[in-house]
């Protein structure tokens, strides 16, 4: 998978997803406000951080990233990108 702007010192937990792939189906209803509040605008794209997406699906961030890695063929090439060190720092401040 081509990770645009990848930075070798940034960990997997600092990935952002820009499109949706096949995720587990659930009967739980998540309030729209809870989803909308986690959408960020980064590099001109509306994205969700992997940690927020994992929480919405009720899995660990590690598990979400493992599944994305194992099933790369199910996701478009631009499904995710890695934040730069500066982007990650700006999100924390």
Secondary structure as UniProt FT lines:
FT   TURN            4..5
FT   TURN            8..9
FT   HELIX           12..14
FT   STRAND          15..17
FT   HELIX           32..36
FT   TURN            37..38
FT   STRAND          40..42
FT   TURN            43..44
FT   STRAND          45..49
FT   HELIX           50..57
FT   HELIX           61..70
FT   HELIX           72..74
FT   TURN            77..78
FT   STRAND          80..82
FT   HELIX           85..92
//
